[in-house]
Amino acid sequence: MSTPFTTPPLAPKTIAILKQLDIHCVEDLQWRGAITAFLQLKNISTSSTESVLWQFIALVENRAAQSLSAEEKTFWRQQIKQHPPVALFPSTKNMQHWMQQALHAAQQAQLLNEVPVGAVVVYENNLIGCGYNRCITDHNISHHAEIQALTAASKVLSNYRLQDCDVYVTLEPCAMCASALIQARVKRVIYGTAEIKTGAAGSVINLFNNRQLNTHTAVLGGILAAESKELLQQFFRHKRKSEQITNTSASNTEL
Protein backbone atom coordinates (compact mmCIF):
# COMPACT_ATOMS: atom_id res chain seq x y z
CA MET A 1 0.00 0.00 0.00
CA SER A 2 1.36 3.43 -0.93
CA THR A 3 1.92 6.05 1.76
CA PRO A 4 0.73 9.48 0.58
CA PHE A 5 2.62 12.67 1.34
CA THR A 6 1.18 14.93 4.02
CA THR A 7 1.45 18.56 5.11
CA PRO A 8 3.40 18.66 7.34
CA PRO A 9 6.15 17.60 6.91
CA LEU A 10 6.10 18.60 3.23
CA ALA A 11 4.78 21.92 2.01
CA PRO A 12 1.92 21.86 -0.54
CA LYS A 13 4.23 23.42 -3.16
CA THR A 14 6.80 20.65 -2.66
CA ILE A 15 4.13 17.96 -2.99
CA ALA A 16 2.89 19.60 -6.21
CA ILE A 17 6.40 19.62 -7.71
CA LEU A 18 6.95 16.01 -6.71
CA LYS A 19 3.82 15.09 -8.65
CA GLN A 20 5.33 16.81 -11.70
CA LEU A 21 8.32 14.49 -11.22
CA ASP A 22 5.98 11.49 -11.08
CA ILE A 23 6.71 11.02 -7.36
CA HIS A 24 3.32 10.59 -5.71
CA CYS A 25 4.03 8.79 -2.44
CA VAL A 26 6.75 7.78 -0.01
CA GLU A 27 7.37 4.54 -1.91
CA ASP A 28 7.99 6.52 -5.11
CA LEU A 29 10.44 8.71 -3.20
CA GLN A 30 12.25 5.66 -1.84
CA TRP A 31 12.55 4.24 -5.37
CA ARG A 32 13.82 7.53 -6.85
CA GLY A 33 16.15 8.25 -3.93
CA ALA A 34 16.13 11.26 -1.63
CA ILE A 35 19.13 12.97 -3.23
CA THR A 36 18.01 12.43 -6.82
CA ALA A 37 14.51 13.68 -6.01
CA PHE A 38 15.93 16.74 -4.23
CA LEU A 39 18.22 17.65 -7.12
CA GLN A 40 15.40 17.20 -9.63
CA LEU A 41 13.14 19.36 -7.48
CA LYS A 42 15.83 22.08 -7.39
CA ASN A 43 15.84 22.09 -11.20
CA ILE A 44 12.23 23.27 -10.99
CA SER A 45 12.30 25.24 -7.74
CA THR A 46 15.75 26.75 -7.29
CA SER A 47 14.70 28.28 -3.96
CA SER A 48 14.38 24.87 -2.31
CA THR A 49 16.58 24.67 0.77
CA GLU A 50 18.38 21.87 2.59
CA SER A 51 15.41 21.51 4.90
CA VAL A 52 13.56 19.79 2.04
CA LEU A 53 16.42 17.33 1.65
CA TRP A 54 16.28 16.47 5.35
CA GLN A 55 12.54 15.89 5.02
CA PHE A 56 13.08 13.58 2.06
CA ILE A 57 15.75 11.57 3.88
CA ALA A 58 13.54 11.30 6.95
CA LEU A 59 10.61 10.05 4.87
CA VAL A 60 12.77 7.48 3.09
CA GLU A 61 14.20 6.25 6.40
CA ASN A 62 10.85 6.47 8.24
CA ARG A 63 12.07 8.84 10.94
CA ALA A 64 11.72 12.46 12.01
CA ALA A 65 13.81 15.08 10.23
CA GLN A 66 14.77 16.53 13.61
CA SER A 67 16.53 13.27 14.47
CA LEU A 68 19.20 13.75 11.80
CA SER A 69 22.50 14.46 13.52
CA ALA A 70 25.11 17.01 12.41
CA GLU A 71 27.36 14.14 11.33
CA GLU A 72 24.59 12.65 9.20
CA LYS A 73 23.90 15.98 7.55
CA THR A 74 27.59 16.38 6.75
CA PHE A 75 27.54 12.91 5.18
CA TRP A 76 24.52 13.74 3.01
CA ARG A 77 26.05 17.06 1.91
CA GLN A 78 29.08 15.12 0.72
CA GLN A 79 26.81 12.72 -1.17
CA ILE A 80 25.22 15.70 -2.91
CA LYS A 81 28.67 16.90 -4.07
CA GLN A 82 29.55 13.46 -5.42
CA HIS A 83 26.21 12.78 -7.07
CA PRO A 84 26.21 12.46 -10.88
CA PRO A 85 24.40 15.10 -12.94
CA VAL A 86 20.63 15.07 -12.60
CA ALA A 87 18.21 16.40 -15.19
CA LEU A 88 14.53 16.47 -15.94
CA PHE A 89 14.08 14.28 -19.00
CA PRO A 90 11.44 14.79 -21.70
CA SER A 91 8.23 12.80 -21.64
CA THR A 92 8.49 9.12 -22.54
CA LYS A 93 6.47 9.74 -25.72
CA ASN A 94 8.87 12.50 -26.80
CA MET A 95 11.95 10.39 -26.07
CA GLN A 96 10.52 7.45 -27.99
CA HIS A 97 9.89 9.73 -30.97
CA TRP A 98 13.51 10.82 -31.16
CA MET A 99 14.85 7.36 -30.44
CA GLN A 100 12.82 6.15 -33.42
CA GLN A 101 14.75 8.65 -35.54
CA ALA A 102 17.99 7.22 -34.17
CA LEU A 103 16.77 3.73 -35.12
CA HIS A 104 16.13 4.94 -38.67
CA ALA A 105 19.73 6.16 -38.76
CA ALA A 106 20.93 2.78 -37.46
CA GLN A 107 19.17 1.09 -40.36
CA GLN A 108 21.28 3.20 -42.73
CA ALA A 109 24.38 1.73 -41.12
CA GLN A 110 22.98 -1.75 -41.62
CA LEU A 111 22.61 -1.09 -45.35
CA LEU A 112 26.36 -0.42 -45.43
CA ASN A 113 27.03 -3.67 -43.55
CA GLU A 114 28.10 -1.60 -40.54
CA VAL A 115 27.07 -2.43 -36.96
CA PRO A 116 23.60 -0.81 -36.85
CA VAL A 117 23.94 2.00 -34.33
CA GLY A 118 22.36 5.39 -34.93
CA ALA A 119 22.31 8.71 -33.12
CA VAL A 120 20.53 12.06 -33.39
CA VAL A 121 21.11 15.42 -31.71
CA VAL A 122 18.07 17.40 -30.65
CA TYR A 123 18.06 21.12 -29.85
CA GLU A 124 14.89 22.86 -28.69
CA ASN A 125 12.94 19.81 -29.87
CA ASN A 126 14.40 20.04 -33.38
CA LEU A 127 16.74 17.53 -34.99
CA ILE A 128 20.04 19.24 -35.83
CA GLY A 129 22.39 16.29 -36.23
CA CYS A 130 22.16 12.70 -37.38
CA GLY A 131 24.80 9.98 -37.57
CA TYR A 132 25.35 6.27 -37.87
CA ASN A 133 28.30 3.90 -37.79
CA ARG A 134 30.62 4.38 -40.78
CA CYS A 135 33.91 2.99 -39.45
CA ILE A 136 34.32 0.33 -42.16
CA THR A 137 32.99 2.52 -44.97
CA ASP A 138 35.22 5.48 -44.09
CA HIS A 139 38.21 3.43 -42.86
CA ASN A 140 38.07 5.48 -39.66
CA ILE A 141 37.69 3.95 -36.20
CA SER A 142 36.35 7.24 -34.79
CA HIS A 143 33.32 7.32 -37.08
CA HIS A 144 30.85 5.96 -34.55
CA ALA A 145 27.25 7.15 -34.71
CA GLU A 146 27.63 9.60 -31.83
CA ILE A 147 30.73 11.26 -33.30
CA GLN A 148 29.01 11.65 -36.65
CA ALA A 149 25.92 13.18 -35.06
CA LEU A 150 27.94 15.55 -32.86
CA THR A 151 29.91 16.73 -35.88
CA ALA A 152 26.75 17.46 -37.84
CA ALA A 153 25.13 19.32 -34.94
CA SER A 154 28.24 21.38 -34.25
CA LYS A 155 28.23 22.60 -37.84
CA VAL A 156 24.58 23.64 -37.55
CA LEU A 157 25.18 25.60 -34.33
CA SER A 158 28.70 26.74 -35.33
CA ASN A 159 29.89 25.58 -31.94
CA TYR A 160 31.52 22.39 -30.73
CA ARG A 161 29.90 22.86 -27.33
CA LEU A 162 26.33 21.60 -27.28
CA GLN A 163 25.23 22.52 -23.74
CA ASP A 164 21.51 22.67 -24.45
CA CYS A 165 21.34 19.62 -26.68
CA ASP A 166 20.14 16.07 -26.15
CA VAL A 167 21.71 13.08 -27.86
CA TYR A 168 19.67 9.95 -28.56
CA VAL A 169 21.68 6.85 -29.43
CA THR A 170 20.42 3.32 -29.95
CA LEU A 171 23.31 1.69 -28.05
CA GLU A 172 25.00 2.68 -24.78
CA PRO A 173 28.06 4.80 -25.69
CA CYS A 174 31.56 3.35 -25.58
CA ALA A 175 34.38 5.14 -23.75
CA MET A 176 35.41 7.08 -26.85
CA CYS A 177 31.91 8.37 -27.53
CA ALA A 178 31.13 8.99 -23.86
CA SER A 179 34.24 11.17 -23.67
CA ALA A 180 33.19 13.10 -26.77
CA LEU A 181 29.69 13.65 -25.38
CA ILE A 182 31.17 14.91 -22.11
CA GLN A 183 33.62 17.21 -23.92
CA ALA A 184 30.75 18.59 -26.01
CA ARG A 185 28.91 19.34 -22.75
CA VAL A 186 25.76 17.68 -24.02
CA LYS A 187 22.93 18.25 -21.57
CA ARG A 188 21.33 14.79 -21.70
CA VAL A 189 22.17 11.45 -23.28
CA ILE A 190 19.33 9.00 -23.84
CA TYR A 191 20.27 5.55 -25.10
CA GLY A 192 18.39 2.43 -26.12
CA THR A 193 19.96 -0.85 -25.16
CA ALA A 194 22.90 -1.48 -22.83
CA GLU A 195 26.31 -2.53 -24.14
CA ILE A 196 27.47 -5.10 -21.59
CA LYS A 197 30.94 -5.51 -23.14
CA THR A 198 32.08 -1.92 -23.63
CA GLY A 199 29.36 0.37 -22.27
CA ALA A 200 30.73 3.52 -20.62
CA ALA A 201 27.45 4.73 -19.11
CA GLY A 202 27.27 2.13 -16.37
CA SER A 203 27.56 -1.34 -17.92
CA VAL A 204 31.37 -1.59 -17.69
CA ILE A 205 32.39 1.84 -16.43
CA ASN A 206 30.50 5.11 -16.02
CA LEU A 207 32.47 8.06 -17.31
CA PHE A 208 29.45 10.33 -16.93
CA ASN A 209 29.60 9.82 -13.15
CA ASN A 210 33.35 10.40 -12.83
CA ARG A 211 33.78 13.57 -10.79
CA GLN A 212 37.34 14.02 -12.11
CA LEU A 213 35.87 14.77 -15.53
CA ASN A 214 33.53 17.56 -16.64
CA THR A 215 30.19 16.49 -15.20
CA HIS A 216 27.58 18.24 -17.29
CA THR A 217 25.73 15.33 -18.83
CA ALA A 218 22.82 13.38 -17.36
CA VAL A 219 22.16 9.90 -18.75
CA LEU A 220 19.06 7.74 -19.13
CA GLY A 221 18.96 4.29 -20.73
CA GLY A 222 16.25 1.86 -21.78
CA ILE A 223 14.26 3.94 -24.29
CA LEU A 224 13.09 1.57 -27.07
CA ALA A 225 15.68 -0.86 -25.75
CA ALA A 226 13.98 -3.94 -27.20
CA GLU A 227 13.87 -2.43 -30.70
CA SER A 228 17.51 -1.36 -30.52
CA LYS A 229 18.62 -4.77 -29.25
CA GLU A 230 16.63 -6.66 -31.88
CA LEU A 231 18.19 -4.62 -34.70
CA LEU A 232 21.67 -5.50 -33.44
CA GLN A 233 20.80 -9.17 -32.94
CA GLN A 234 19.36 -9.43 -36.46
CA PHE A 235 22.55 -7.96 -37.87
CA PHE A 236 24.86 -10.35 -36.05
CA ARG A 237 22.64 -13.37 -36.79
CA HIS A 238 22.81 -12.52 -40.48
CA LYS A 239 26.57 -11.92 -40.27
CA ARG A 240 27.21 -15.28 -38.60
CA LYS A 241 25.00 -17.06 -41.14
CA SER A 242 26.86 -15.42 -44.05
CA GLU A 243 30.20 -16.40 -42.55
CA GLN A 244 29.03 -20.01 -42.15
CA ILE A 245 27.93 -20.13 -45.80
CA THR A 246 31.27 -18.67 -46.89
CA ASN A 247 33.24 -21.14 -44.80
CA THR A 248 31.16 -24.06 -46.09
CA SER A 249 31.69 -22.97 -49.68
CA ALA A 250 35.43 -22.64 -49.09
CA SER A 251 35.58 -26.14 -47.59
CA ASN A 252 33.70 -27.63 -50.55
CA THR A 253 36.08 -25.93 -52.97
CA GLU A 254 39.08 -27.40 -51.19
CA LEU A 255 37.55 -30.87 -51.43
C-alpha positions, -999 to +999 in steps of 0.1 A: +000+000+000+014+034-009+019+061+018+007+095+006+026+127+013+012+149+040+014+186+051+034+187+073+062+176+069+061+186+032+048+219+020+019+219-005+042+234-032+068+206-027+041+180-030+029+196-062+064+196-077+069+160-067+038+151-087+053+168-117+083+145-112+060+115-111+067+110-074+033+106-057+040+088-024+068+078+000+074+045-019+080+065-051+104+087-032+123+057-018+125+042-054+138+075-068+161+082-039+161+113-016+191+130-032+180+124-068+145+137-060+159+167-042+182+176-071+154+172-096+131+194-075+158+221-074+158+221-112+122+233-110+123+252-077+157+268-073+147+283-040+144+249-023+166+247+008+184+219+026+154+215+049+136+198+020+164+173+017+163+165+054+125+159+050+131+136+021+157+116+039+135+113+069+106+101+049+128+075+031+142+062+064+108+065+082+121+088+109+117+125+120+138+151+102+148+165+136+165+133+145+192+137+118+225+145+135+251+170+124+274+141+113+246+127+092+239+160+075+276+164+068+275+129+052+245+137+030+261+171+019+291+151+007+268+127-012+252+157-029+287+169-041+296+135-054+262+128-071+262+125-109+244+151-129+206+151-126+182+164-152+145+165-159+141+143-190+114+148-217+082+128-216+085+091-225+065+097-257+089+125-268+120+104-261+105+074-280+099+097-310+135+108-312+149+074-304+128+062-334+147+087-355+180+072-342+168+037-351+161+049-387+197+062-388+209+028-375+192+011-404+213+032-427+244+017-411+230-017-416+226-011-454+264-004-454+270-037-436+281-016-405+271-024-370+236-008-368+239+020-343+224+054-349+223+087-331+205+121-334+211+154-317+181+174-307+181+211-298+149+229-287+129+198-299+144+200-334+167+175-350+200+192-358+224+163-362+222+127-374+248+100-376+253+063-379+283+039-378+306+044-408+339+030-395+343+003-422+330+025-450+352+055-441+382+034-429+381+055-397+377+039-362+364+072-348+333+073-371+309+060-346+273+071-347+276+096-318+307+113-333+290+117-367+259+132-351+279+156-329+299+167-359+267+175-378+251+193-349+282+214-343+282+226-378+246+236-376+252+256-343+287+267-353+299+256-319+315+224-307+299+229-273+263+216-273+252+225-237+215+227-244+213+196-267+201+161-261+217+131-279+197+100-286+217+069-294+204+033-299+233+017-280+250+027-248+281+048-257+316+033-256+344+051-237+354+071-268+319+084-275+311+090-239+342+112-237+332+131-268+297+136-254+312+149-221+336+172-239+308+186-260+289+193-227+258+177-240+229+183-216+213+148-217+222+115-233+193+090-238+203+056-251+184+024-261+200-009-252+229-015-228+263-025-241+275-051-216+309-055-231+321-019-236+294+004-223+307+035-206+274+047-191+273+021-164+276-013-179+314-016-177+324+018-164+305+051-160+325+081-173+295+103-169+296+098-131+333+104-128+338+136-108+373+140-121+359+148-155+335+176-166+302+165-152+276+182-173+257+153-188+228+134-174+222+099-188+191+077-191+190+043-207+162+019-218+143+039-243+131+016-271+157-009-257+140-039-272+139-024-307+175-014-305+186-048-293+166-067-319+182-046-347+217-055-334+208-092-329+194-094-365+226-080-379+249-103-360+226-134-368+228-125-405+266-119-403+272-153-386+250-171-411+269-154-440+302-164-425+290-200-421+279-201-458+313-187-469+332-211-448+312-241-461+317-230-497+354-226-491+356-261-476+337-276-506+361-259-530+391-274-512+376-309-514 
